[in-house]
């Protein structure tokens, strides 16, 4: 793709399809985008570049989904505009406006953006919403955030009485929890798949697709299982979104263990 630049101010520029290094969420990662961009007619990556150091301080990616519709994320749970923590509101606004201007020049009629949960970065979400509302965007959905703060988590205080009973049942049955190795990942996926099928829920990725993603991002996945002796009875496939956030991507349990709710 051809690289283009637009000056933001005397410190920053907007660069399109730059090769600068950056470290934001997995959904903004170059390799993740290339892996999933096959579902898009085309895609565009926008970089906020600090001119003096040629360091990427912000990013946004959009896929052309239909003839005049652009979406962010290209794939994954969320998209929008990610920034270094030191970037000011004024610089964010200039960057976002230039991105939207470029998308309009690409004949966009509809632009859809899914923002991350507020718990990930409430300040940046507030900034994005403020800027986008003034750019005539409207809010279509507000999702409920569900999260566990591991720094304050306490089984006796954070878990409801009924769930504590289930935990104790699992402990009495000598059911144990462990991080999975590579050879156990497919079994974990199959438990999740069976669980989804039993509930008539769809699953967004087939095993071969997920396996490929795990191979590309070996350090981004942490997968866990619950075992009764050598039998895996429940599993969770998790993605390290950032240094502080572990996202539970898929989870499920075997139907015959449903009464003790191991998951």
C-alpha positions as CSV (number, residue, x, y, z in Angstrom):
1,X,0.0,0.0,0.0
2,X,1.2,3.5,-0.7
3,X,2.3,5.6,2.2
4,X,1.0,9.2,2.5
5,X,1.5,11.9,5.1
6,X,-0.5,14.9,6.3
7,X,0.8,17.5,8.7
8,X,-1.2,17.9,11.9
9,X,0.9,20.6,13.6
10,X,4.6,21.4,14.2
11,X,5.0,18.2,16.2
12,X,2.8,15.5,14.7
13,X,1.7,14.2,11.3
14,X,-0.9,11.8,10.2
15,X,0.6,8.9,8.1
16,X,-1.4,6.4,6.2
17,X,-0.1,2.9,5.8
18,X,3.2,3.7,7.7
19,X,5.7,1.0,8.7
20,X,6.5,2.6,12.1
21,X,6.7,0.4,15.1
22,X,3.8,0.6,17.6
23,X,2.4,-1.4,20.5
24,X,-1.3,-0.9,21.1
25,X,-4.1,-3.6,21.4
26,X,-4.0,-6.8,19.4
27,X,-6.9,-5.7,17.3
28,X,-4.7,-2.9,15.9
29,X,-1.7,-5.1,15.3
30,X,-0.5,-5.3,11.7
31,X,-0.4,-9.1,11.7
32,X,-3.9,-9.3,13.1
33,X,-5.2,-6.9,10.5
34,X,-3.5,-8.7,7.6
35,X,-4.9,-12.0,8.9
36,X,-8.5,-10.8,8.9
37,X,-8.5,-8.1,6.2
38,X,-9.4,-10.8,3.6
39,X,-13.1,-10.1,4.6
40,X,-12.8,-6.5,3.5
41,X,-12.8,-4.9,0.1
42,X,-9.8,-2.8,1.3
43,X,-8.5,-1.4,4.5
44,X,-6.6,1.7,5.7
45,X,-4.3,2.2,8.8
46,X,-3.9,5.7,10.1
47,X,-0.9,6.6,12.3
48,X,-0.3,9.6,14.6
49,X,3.5,10.1,14.0
50,X,5.7,12.2,16.2
51,X,7.9,13.8,13.6
52,X,11.1,14.2,15.6
53,X,11.4,10.6,16.5
54,X,9.2,9.0,13.9
55,X,7.4,7.2,16.7
56,X,3.8,6.1,16.5
57,X,1.7,7.8,19.2
58,X,-1.7,6.8,18.0
59,X,-3.5,4.5,15.5
60,X,-6.9,3.8,13.9
61,X,-7.8,1.1,11.3
62,X,-10.8,1.0,9.0
63,X,-12.0,-1.7,6.6
64,X,-14.1,-1.0,3.6
65,X,-17.0,-3.4,4.3
66,X,-19.4,-2.4,1.6
67,X,-19.1,0.0,-1.3
68,X,-19.5,3.1,0.9
69,X,-19.3,1.7,4.4
70,X,-16.2,1.8,6.6
71,X,-15.9,-0.1,9.9
72,X,-13.5,-0.1,12.8
73,X,-12.4,-2.6,14.0
74,X,-11.5,-4.4,10.7
75,X,-12.0,-7.5,12.9
76,X,-12.0,-8.2,16.6
77,X,-14.0,-6.9,19.6
78,X,-13.3,-3.2,19.3
79,X,-11.7,-0.5,17.2
80,X,-11.7,3.2,17.3
81,X,-8.7,5.5,18.0
82,X,-5.9,4.4,20.3
83,X,-3.3,6.9,21.7
84,X,-0.3,7.1,23.8
85,X,-1.3,8.3,27.3
86,X,0.6,11.6,26.9
87,X,-1.3,12.7,23.8
88,X,-3.5,15.8,24.4
89,X,-7.2,16.1,23.7
90,X,-6.4,18.8,21.1
91,X,-4.0,16.5,19.2
92,X,-6.5,13.6,19.3
93,X,-9.2,15.9,17.9
94,X,-7.0,17.0,15.0
95,X,-6.0,13.5,14.2
96,X,-9.5,12.1,14.3
97,X,-10.8,14.9,12.1
98,X,-8.1,14.2,9.5
99,X,-8.9,10.5,9.5
100,X,-12.6,11.2,9.0
101,X,-11.8,13.7,6.3
102,X,-9.7,11.1,4.4
103,X,-12.5,8.5,4.8
104,X,-15.0,11.1,3.3
105,X,-12.6,11.6,0.4
106,X,-12.8,7.8,-0.1
107,X,-16.6,8.3,-0.7
108,X,-17.7,7.0,2.8
109,X,-21.4,7.4,3.4
110,X,-21.5,5.3,6.6
111,X,-18.7,5.0,9.2
112,X,-19.2,2.5,12.0
113,X,-16.9,2.5,15.1
114,X,-17.0,0.0,18.0
115,X,-15.3,1.5,21.0
116,X,-13.6,-0.6,23.7
117,X,-15.2,-1.1,27.1
118,X,-14.8,2.0,29.3
119,X,-12.8,0.0,31.9
120,X,-10.0,-0.3,29.3
121,X,-9.5,3.4,29.1
122,X,-12.4,5.6,30.2
123,X,-10.6,8.9,29.6
124,X,-9.8,8.0,25.9
125,X,-13.3,6.7,25.4
126,X,-14.7,10.0,26.7
127,X,-12.4,12.0,24.4
128,X,-13.5,9.9,21.4
129,X,-17.2,10.2,22.1
130,X,-16.9,14.0,22.7
131,X,-15.1,14.4,19.3
132,X,-17.3,12.0,17.3
133,X,-20.5,13.5,18.6
134,X,-19.4,16.9,17.4
135,X,-18.6,15.3,14.1
136,X,-22.3,14.3,13.7
137,X,-21.9,10.7,14.8
138,X,-24.6,9.1,16.9
139,X,-24.5,6.4,19.5
140,X,-26.3,3.2,18.4
141,X,-25.4,0.7,21.1
142,X,-24.1,0.9,24.7
143,X,-22.8,-2.5,25.9
144,X,-22.7,-3.6,29.5
145,X,-19.1,-3.9,30.8
146,X,-18.3,-7.0,32.8
147,X,-14.9,-7.2,34.4
148,X,-13.0,-8.5,37.4
149,X,-10.4,-6.3,39.1
150,X,-7.9,-8.9,40.2
151,X,-6.3,-6.5,42.6
152,X,-9.4,-6.4,44.8
153,X,-10.9,-9.8,44.0
154,X,-11.7,-12.0,47.0
155,X,-13.5,-15.3,46.6
156,X,-15.4,-14.9,49.9
157,X,-16.5,-11.3,49.1
158,X,-16.6,-11.0,45.3
159,X,-18.4,-14.3,44.5
160,X,-22.1,-14.9,45.2
161,X,-23.1,-17.5,47.7
162,X,-24.5,-20.0,45.1
163,X,-21.3,-19.8,43.1
164,X,-19.1,-20.2,46.1
165,X,-21.0,-23.5,46.8
166,X,-20.2,-24.7,43.2
167,X,-16.5,-23.8,43.7
168,X,-16.5,-25.8,46.9
169,X,-18.1,-28.8,45.2
170,X,-15.4,-28.6,42.5
171,X,-12.7,-28.5,45.2
172,X,-14.2,-31.6,47.0
173,X,-14.2,-33.5,43.7
174,X,-10.5,-32.6,43.4
175,X,-11.1,-30.7,40.2
176,X,-8.1,-28.6,39.4
177,X,-7.3,-25.6,37.4
178,X,-4.2,-25.1,35.2
179,X,-2.8,-23.1,32.3
180,X,-3.0,-25.2,29.1
181,X,0.0,-26.2,26.9
182,X,-0.2,-26.0,23.1
183,X,-1.2,-29.6,22.7
184,X,-4.3,-29.1,24.8
185,X,-5.7,-26.0,23.0
186,X,-7.8,-27.9,20.4
187,X,-9.5,-29.9,23.2
188,X,-10.2,-26.7,25.0
189,X,-11.8,-25.3,21.8
190,X,-13.9,-28.4,21.2
191,X,-15.4,-28.1,24.7
192,X,-16.3,-24.5,23.9
193,X,-17.7,-25.4,20.5
194,X,-19.9,-28.2,22.0
195,X,-21.1,-25.8,24.7
196,X,-22.0,-23.2,22.0
197,X,-23.8,-25.7,19.9
198,X,-25.9,-27.0,22.9
199,X,-27.0,-23.4,23.5
200,X,-27.6,-22.7,19.8
201,X,-25.0,-19.9,19.9
202,X,-22.7,-19.2,16.9
203,X,-18.9,-19.2,17.2
204,X,-17.0,-16.6,15.3
205,X,-13.9,-18.6,14.5
206,X,-13.3,-22.1,13.4
207,X,-10.5,-24.1,15.0
208,X,-8.1,-23.7,12.1
209,X,-8.5,-19.9,12.1
210,X,-7.9,-19.7,15.8
211,X,-5.0,-22.1,15.6
212,X,-3.4,-19.8,12.9
213,X,-4.0,-16.8,15.1
214,X,-2.4,-18.5,18.1
215,X,0.6,-19.3,16.0
216,X,1.0,-15.7,14.9
217,X,0.6,-14.4,18.4
218,X,2.0,-17.0,20.7
219,X,2.6,-14.5,23.5
220,X,-0.9,-13.0,23.3
221,X,-2.9,-16.1,24.3
222,X,-3.3,-17.5,27.8
223,X,-5.6,-20.6,27.8
224,X,-6.9,-22.4,30.9
225,X,-8.7,-25.6,31.7
226,X,-10.4,-27.3,34.6
227,X,-9.7,-31.0,35.0
228,X,-11.2,-34.0,36.8
229,X,-8.2,-36.3,37.0
230,X,-7.0,-36.2,33.3
231,X,-10.3,-35.2,31.8
232,X,-10.7,-31.5,30.8
233,X,-14.3,-30.5,31.8
234,X,-14.2,-26.7,31.2
235,X,-12.0,-24.3,29.3
236,X,-11.3,-20.6,28.6
237,X,-9.4,-19.1,25.7
238,X,-8.0,-15.7,26.7
239,X,-6.2,-12.9,24.9
240,X,-3.8,-10.4,26.5
241,X,-5.3,-7.2,25.2
242,X,-2.6,-5.1,26.9
243,X,-0.2,-5.3,29.9
244,X,-3.1,-4.9,32.4
245,X,-6.0,-6.5,30.6
246,X,-6.8,-10.2,29.9
247,X,-9.8,-10.7,27.7
248,X,-11.8,-13.9,28.1
249,X,-12.5,-14.6,24.4
250,X,-14.3,-18.0,24.6
251,X,-15.3,-20.2,27.5
252,X,-17.4,-23.3,28.0
253,X,-18.0,-26.5,29.9
254,X,-19.1,-30.0,29.2
255,X,-22.8,-30.5,29.4
256,X,-22.6,-33.4,32.0
257,X,-20.8,-31.1,34.5
258,X,-23.3,-28.3,34.2
259,X,-24.8,-29.0,37.7
260,X,-21.6,-28.0,39.4
261,X,-21.0,-25.1,37.0
262,X,-17.2,-25.4,36.7
263,X,-16.9,-22.5,34.3
